[in-house]
């Protein structure tokens, strides 16, 4: 305990900036994943048969490759393919996590949209709404509430997966912990403290998302 | 730009790693199934104190990053205790703990979803508790937990890639090692991604089929 206290208090600024990177990494990648997932999910449901099959294949491909492999491929391979110089690790981390979580979110969005009864769309169209209006104002708001529980699972998973960005030298919390472990050779206080930190953070975020869902759940009931 | 011979040459070099990846997956899954069942039973039927401990254990493994768990076992255990395990055994142990925690949630929900009347009817027919559980509850719960369990298998197959960071010579490790010797990064990493894809894609499709089949039956 004392050793952990000394290591944390002696490196407050360093750990603070690493925590900030972890937060930025997660906010950016979850935002990207939600954007990609919503677009792909809408494309699969309303884009016709060919788009559905094409997107379905892309989503299955992304879901079949481990996130670590996607991460190293995006960081080391993509710049070579595109001829980029000085590709920042942070951007690679955001892209890899965003694409990976996005593929899973696309399936959640598809399931959510599919769960809204057909009559809702027909009623909206009969009232003179255009397709985008009907989707944006009638279908998505109902589907969004039902998508919340699996979405929170995915967000939590994204946070847990984000420690893998340390392998491509994104200077986030786990990277910082490894560096401190290398300097001090005290794995016990460092990794245990980080473990407790992640446990508390993840359980709190999961509870928070759960409570948000309970508050609106009734409005999404079929 | 993309040098095809290096891409094709990468596959034979990755093969020994694939053996380790499969070995790890095949070894971890049965152990995790047994542990998960025990955890689920403890949470459903054991005295409250034991049930609470099982819940806390499961929550811990579910709410922390796997990579951190593996690092903790790999670095802290040998430095703080007299337990000295080879890297392979350490990561296998970590994966069993992690996977069994997720599986136990699935088992618990599956068993709890079978109405108590089923068990009561079994008992009323003169079955023992064990008989009612294994002959009435388990067969019904089985079809409900099967799709999720199969998904967990695919998940585990992919998660084993994390062991490469702890010098276990799996598929990912071999690719990252090959990359540093032949400098054909793009070709080697693409071959790596394709290897996982070819192996995991049919498994994922099989899981989708299991989910669809279950939806029709219920």
Interface residues (C-beta under 8 A of the other chain):
Chain A: X60 X61 X63 X64 X65 X66 X67 X68 X69 X70 X72 X73 X76 X77 X80 X81 X83 X156 X160 X161 X163 X164 X166 X167 X174 X178 X181 X187 X188 X191 X192 X194 X195 X198 X199 X202 X203 X206
Chain B: X1 X2 X59 X60 X63 X64 X65 X66 X67 X68 X69 X71 X72 X75 X76 X79 X80 X158 X159 X161 X162 X164 X165 X172 X176 X179 X185 X186 X189 X190 X192 X193 X196 X197 X200 X201 X204 X205
